Every structure is written in C-alpha cells, then in structure tokens.
Amino acid sequence: MSEQERKDYSNAPMCLSGKGVTRVFGIGDKKKVAVDHVDFEFHEGEFVSIVGESGSGKTTLAKMLLGLLSQTEGEIYFQGELRDLSGERKKKQYWKGIQAIFQDPFSTYNTFQKIDSVLLDCINMRGGKNLPKEKKIEMMTEACSFVNLKYAELTNKYPFELSGGQMQRLMIARIFLLKPKILLADEPTSMVDACSRATILDMLLNLRDETGMTIIFITHDIGLAYYISDTIYIMEHGKFVESGFAEDVIINPKADYTKRLISDVPKIHEEWDLSTV
C-alpha cells in the first residue's frame, strides 16, 4: 500500500472501542495480567494492525474483541453501544457483525463438512436459506472467484484436500459471503509462503474496499503492518505503548519497543547484524 492510498478514518463512525480493557488470569501469586487497561478506537472502513511479539497480549485481546473471552475490567462498545453478550441470542447477533480469520486454517474447518456446506452455512447465516439453489451457487461461485478459486473445482471436496494457501483463501471467501462489519484477522499469513502471503494481504485490502468493513489485523510482523495498515497499535506486556497513523508510528517511532521492532526488520541495502543470532 503506497503512502497516498492511506486514509485518515478518525472522523469516520466508530464501530468498536474500549476503555480500560483488562484481562487477568489466575489469582494471588499466580496472577498474570495478559491485557492491562488498554483503550482503543476502531472506525468504519479502517484497516488497523495490532503489533506485538509472542506473549504481548494481542491474541488475548483479540479473543475479548470476538467475545470468546470476557474482560476482567473495562468496557467494550460496539457501534457506540455498550456491548452486551449476555445470553446466546445476543452473542449470535454480535457474531453477525464481527467474524475472524485465524492463524491455522487446518483447525478452522470441520473435517467432515464439505466445502459446499461451509459456504452454504454463510449464506444461511445472512438470511439466504430460502434462496433458489441456482442463486446460492451463483453467490458461492462469486465468493470463490473473489479469492481466485473456482467453485466448480471445489464442489464436493473437503477442506483437507486443499493446500494451506487455498484454505486461507476459502476463509476469506466465507467472509465475502458473510459481510460482517468487522473482520479480525489473527496472524492469517504466518503459515503460508511469501507469494501466498502477499496474495492474501491484497485480498484483505480488496475485501475492505469492496465491502467497507473494518479489518483488525493481529501480527508480530511490523513490516506487514506498515504495508497494509491505516492505523497501528504497538503492544508490549499487555499495554499499548504507541499508536497512531502508520507513517507516524513507523517513520517517527517514540517508544523504545517500537524502535526495536523496526530495527529487527532486515533491510536489503544494509549489512545484517547476525551477532545476536
């Protein structure tokens, strides 16, 4: 993504925000604060990256955003309203508005469910259960085409018959059908090769441009975050140590942790320092 393509979404409507969001595991001497009083504001159409090393708390935060894990303290707001996940009906309603792509595509799918069923479930969730069969096939074909897959070659197959890259793209096809307001992508490119990684990132950008959804990208790779993001949050030991527009955070970093993450990115035009390896 070039610099001129980035946008300032700070005046766009808020879709997800949090105040003092905290998650503590354990009690007493074994207590661990995984997420420590973080504040955030994510806007409609914005591409946000949350960057941090393993153990920084970013995946725990992602689970709280998805409603898979409750916060110990703090408040989360969805579309300006205090989020209420009490009861299965309210959870299902919330999950219509926020969906996820995870790191490991192999553990995402039901081994016994064919690809047709995976895609049909998405159509049914969006209220298309009673659509004619021909219309459903048209929608599934369009979704597969969006991610450079051919529905005719996938029908009656199981997900495990696909490559890792194809499975990740199928996950994006699901999101294309579901069209949630928010997509949370947790390390979605870490298990695929460099070529597939670039393809998937471009598909996520196209998905955002096509549907206007907000995308929250969880990653340890600050280089990828800079390539794809409008806004970046840097997370260390459960706290946001820095946040702002991608250019501001990467070109003029303020936090020492951010500077270290940037210095760890290999640069082709400089001699690599391998003394710490």
C-alpha positions as MATLAB code, in Angstrom:
seq = 'MSEQERKDYSNAPMCLSGKGVTRVFGIGDKKKVAVDHVDFEFHEGEFVSIVGESGSGKTTLAKMLLGLLSQTEGEIYFQGELRDLSGERKKKQYWKGIQAIFQDPFSTYNTFQKIDSVLLDCINMRGGKNLPKEKKIEMMTEACSFVNLKYAELTNKYPFELSGGQMQRLMIARIFLLKPKILLADEPTSMVDACSRATILDMLLNLRDETGMTIIFITHDIGLAYYISDTIYIMEHGKFVESGFAEDVIINPKADYTKRLISDVPKIHEEWDLSTV';
ca = [
       0.000    0.000    0.000;
       1.551    3.285   -1.010;
       1.524    6.327    1.221;
      -1.057    8.251   -0.790;
      -3.550    5.382   -0.527;
      -3.760    5.569    3.256;
      -6.694    7.453    4.708;
      -7.498    9.212    7.938;
     -10.519    7.437    9.426;
     -10.556    9.376   12.698;
     -13.748   11.202   11.670;
     -15.498    8.055   10.429;
     -18.189    6.479   12.640;
     -16.869    4.325   15.491;
     -17.541    0.609   15.125;
     -15.595   -0.868   18.060;
     -13.949    0.821   21.019;
     -12.735    0.024   24.501;
     -11.895    1.787   27.750;
      -9.602    0.269   30.356;
      -9.985   -3.224   28.885;
      -8.130   -5.699   31.104;
      -7.777   -9.467   31.353;
      -6.242  -11.184   34.362;
      -5.568  -14.926   34.562;
      -5.121  -16.708   37.892;
      -5.225  -15.309   41.424;
      -2.779  -14.383   44.154;
       0.873  -15.118   43.458;
      -0.039  -16.864   40.200;
      -1.925  -13.857   38.836;
      -0.927  -12.783   35.332;
      -2.168   -9.600   33.684;
      -2.395  -10.516   30.000;
      -4.076   -7.285   28.854;
      -3.541   -4.225   31.033;
      -6.073   -1.354   30.870;
      -5.952   -0.670   27.131;
      -8.012    1.958   25.300;
      -8.753    1.766   21.586;
     -10.991    3.216   18.880;
     -11.595    1.427   15.591;
     -13.561    3.207   12.870;
     -15.714    2.040    9.963;
     -13.611    1.095    6.926;
     -10.322    1.411    8.799;
      -7.502   -1.120    8.452;
      -5.938   -1.422   11.907;
      -2.917   -3.501   12.889;
      -2.136   -4.596   16.448;
       1.568   -5.455   16.538;
       3.489   -7.279   19.238;
       5.747  -10.226   19.916;
       4.523  -13.559   21.287;
       3.205  -13.079   24.801;
       2.430   -9.388   24.321;
      -1.296   -9.963   24.898;
      -2.539   -9.316   21.368;
      -4.258  -12.704   20.912;
      -5.924  -12.433   24.337;
      -7.227   -9.016   23.308;
      -8.451  -10.493   20.013;
     -10.423  -13.155   21.893;
     -12.030  -10.456   24.041;
     -12.946   -8.420   20.961;
     -14.583  -11.510   19.479;
     -16.487  -12.208   22.674;
     -14.770  -15.568   23.176;
     -13.196  -14.345   26.418;
     -14.674  -11.928   28.938;
     -12.748   -8.925   30.188;
     -11.813   -8.755   33.883;
     -12.201   -4.966   33.863;
     -13.137   -2.266   31.402;
     -15.848   -1.725   28.819;
     -16.147   -2.596   25.125;
     -18.519   -0.665   22.861;
     -19.932   -1.948   19.574;
     -21.326    0.691   17.210;
     -21.468    3.206   20.043;
     -23.420    0.968   22.416;
     -22.039   -0.853   25.439;
     -21.567   -4.438   24.280;
     -23.968   -6.927   25.849;
     -23.156  -10.612   25.346;
     -25.487  -11.997   27.986;
     -27.280  -14.990   26.512;
     -26.786  -16.990   23.322;
     -29.141  -14.870   21.237;
     -27.189  -11.678   21.890;
     -23.895  -13.447   21.204;
     -25.144  -14.758   17.863;
     -26.366  -11.283   16.933;
     -22.948   -9.825   17.805;
     -21.147  -12.501   15.766;
     -23.148  -11.480   12.699;
     -21.300   -8.182   12.952;
     -17.799   -9.486   13.734;
     -16.031  -12.505   12.265;
     -12.469  -13.844   12.297;
      -9.775  -15.475   10.201;
      -7.323  -17.449   12.303;
      -3.665  -18.420   12.021;
      -4.163  -22.152   11.472;
      -6.592  -22.928    8.631;
      -6.303  -26.675    9.276;
      -8.006  -26.398   12.675;
     -10.690  -23.976   11.471;
     -12.804  -26.360    9.416;
     -14.926  -29.328   10.386;
     -13.084  -32.318    8.862;
     -16.367  -33.993    7.916;
     -18.013  -30.948    6.349;
     -17.658  -30.423    2.600;
     -16.730  -27.037    1.150;
     -20.267  -26.600   -0.224;
     -21.648  -26.857    3.328;
     -19.074  -24.367    4.638;
     -20.184  -21.770    2.093;
     -23.914  -22.582    2.353;
     -23.756  -22.042    6.124;
     -22.566  -18.481    5.438;
     -25.427  -17.830    3.027;
     -27.915  -19.196    5.580;
     -26.452  -17.001    8.342;
     -27.067  -13.955    6.138;
     -30.744  -14.908    5.758;
     -30.461  -16.620    2.375;
     -31.674  -20.048    3.450;
     -34.732  -19.931    1.191;
     -32.982  -18.608   -1.908;
     -33.186  -20.782   -5.068;
     -30.373  -23.301   -5.468;
     -29.173  -21.532   -8.629;
     -28.817  -18.236   -6.739;
     -26.837  -19.915   -3.961;
     -24.472  -21.488   -6.499;
     -24.065  -18.075   -8.142;
     -23.171  -16.493   -4.772;
     -20.692  -19.267   -3.914;
     -19.115  -19.008   -7.367;
     -18.718  -15.232   -6.950;
     -17.181  -15.613   -3.483;
     -14.678  -18.209   -4.719;
     -13.838  -16.093   -7.752;
     -13.114  -13.129   -5.455;
     -10.255  -15.125   -3.897;
      -9.072  -16.656   -7.189;
     -10.633  -20.071   -6.595;
     -13.000  -21.918   -8.928;
     -16.158  -23.173   -7.240;
     -16.591  -25.868   -9.900;
     -13.234  -27.346   -8.838;
     -14.097  -27.199   -5.114;
     -17.611  -28.595   -5.035;
     -17.932  -31.948   -3.234;
     -14.380  -31.634   -1.882;
     -13.351  -31.494    1.764;
     -11.168  -28.635    3.112;
      -8.292  -31.021    3.899;
      -7.992  -31.699    0.165;
      -6.828  -28.095   -0.339;
      -3.409  -26.544    0.271;
      -2.852  -24.214    3.234;
      -2.994  -21.166    0.965;
      -6.236  -22.353   -0.648;
      -7.764  -22.939    2.786;
      -6.852  -19.422    3.888;
      -8.394  -18.021    0.710;
     -11.537  -20.080    1.329;
     -11.757  -18.445    4.757;
     -11.735  -15.042    3.035;
     -14.447  -16.302    0.644;
     -16.553  -17.103    3.731;
     -16.100  -13.520    4.951;
     -17.072  -12.219    1.491;
     -20.384  -14.082    1.842;
     -20.969  -13.133    5.488;
     -20.059   -9.445    5.001;
     -19.595   -8.627    8.713;
     -18.985   -5.054    9.811;
     -15.669   -6.097   11.404;
     -13.121   -8.744   10.436;
     -10.489   -9.776   12.939;
      -7.532  -11.428   11.175;
      -5.225  -13.122   13.707;
      -1.848  -13.891   12.044;
      -3.644  -15.112    8.881;
      -0.462  -15.251    6.772;
       2.007  -16.848    9.181;
       1.563  -20.401    7.857;
       1.792  -19.696    4.125;
       4.691  -18.919    1.792;
       5.732  -15.390    0.789;
       3.815  -15.461   -2.507;
       0.587  -16.621   -0.843;
       1.152  -14.077    1.946;
       1.180  -11.147   -0.481;
      -1.883  -12.532   -2.261;
      -3.857  -12.889    0.972;
      -2.928   -9.384    2.151;
      -4.074   -7.900   -1.156;
      -7.315   -9.896   -0.888;
      -7.941   -8.447    2.558;
      -7.424   -4.935    1.180;
      -9.799   -5.691   -1.715;
     -12.334   -7.078    0.759;
     -12.185   -3.869    2.775;
     -12.552   -1.739   -0.362;
     -15.395   -3.918   -1.685;
     -17.499   -4.046    1.485;
     -16.323   -1.115    3.624;
     -15.707   -3.380    6.620;
     -13.235   -2.601    9.367;
     -10.288   -5.004    9.473;
      -8.259   -5.600   12.634;
      -5.010   -7.324   11.704;
      -3.126   -9.086   14.529;
       0.553   -9.654   13.737;
       4.099   -9.855   15.101;
       5.453   -8.508   11.794;
       5.737   -4.725   11.860;
       6.768   -4.702    8.201;
       3.483   -6.329    7.145;
       1.589   -3.956    9.423;
       3.163   -0.949    7.740;
       2.403   -2.326    4.274;
      -1.283   -2.885    4.928;
      -2.459   -0.514    7.682;
      -4.019    2.888    8.074;
      -3.508    2.803   11.844;
      -1.101    0.820   14.041;
      -1.222   -0.092   17.736;
       2.034   -1.397   19.280;
       1.515   -3.812   22.186;
       4.088   -4.798   24.806;
       3.436   -6.720   28.053;
      -0.321   -6.230   27.740;
      -0.199   -2.461   27.162;
      -0.390   -0.242   24.094;
       2.950    1.576   24.202;
       2.296    3.522   20.994;
      -0.461    4.066   18.436;
      -1.264    6.325   15.533;
      -1.178    6.641   11.779;
       1.049    4.006   10.168;
       3.567    6.574    8.849;
       3.819    8.355   12.197;
       4.427    5.146   14.136;
       6.934    3.612   11.709;
       8.834    6.672   10.455;
       8.847    8.603   13.753;
       8.582    5.950   16.481;
       8.559    7.212   20.063;
       8.539    4.054   22.194;
      11.797    2.105   22.599;
       9.901   -1.129   21.949;
       8.628    0.180   18.610;
      12.168    1.212   17.644;
      13.431   -2.278   18.459;
      10.712   -3.949   16.389;
      11.624   -1.728   13.442;
      15.359   -2.360   13.846;
      14.702   -6.124   13.780;
      13.291   -5.916   10.244;
      16.085   -6.948    7.796;
      16.971   -4.210    5.283;
      18.281   -5.243    1.884;
      20.539   -2.197    1.481;
      22.241   -2.643    4.863;
      24.575   -5.317    6.206;
      22.616   -7.612    8.500;
      23.772   -7.866   12.105;
      23.741  -11.591   12.899;
      25.773  -11.316   16.106;
      22.693  -11.899   18.260;
      21.514  -14.953   16.316;
];
